């Protein structure tokens, strides 16, 4: 009897612990590149953190309208990891622009 309960309890434990991984909250960061210069890291403009893609896109398009420079560029990244050093790169699960 005890043995027949161990396997289902073990499977239930695995399912419940895995559910936390599946429900990870999305975060989005905006990266704005004045004059479209990807090499000019000292000029990048970083957004605050957003809960959804649409908010990030709205931030970027509003900034682009305010700056009124057709050379400017931007992208938004999902669940980005902050770089370890000041000259490191953000690594995001997914990025998009426009």
C-alpha angles and dihedrals in degrees: 000000000000092000093053090056096048097066096050091045091050091050091047090051091052092049093049094047091048092051090071091059092052095051097055109149114244118237126188131201127192123220116195121194114200111218088004090276108155092177093056096085092162089064099049116123114215123203127223115260116280132199095220143030095243093059091052092049090049091052092051097045092047090052091048091052092048093050093043093202114137090202093062116106137187145180137193123222131204121224094348121191114226113240119255093228137033092254095044127110130246111244114209132186090227138358134195140177131198 
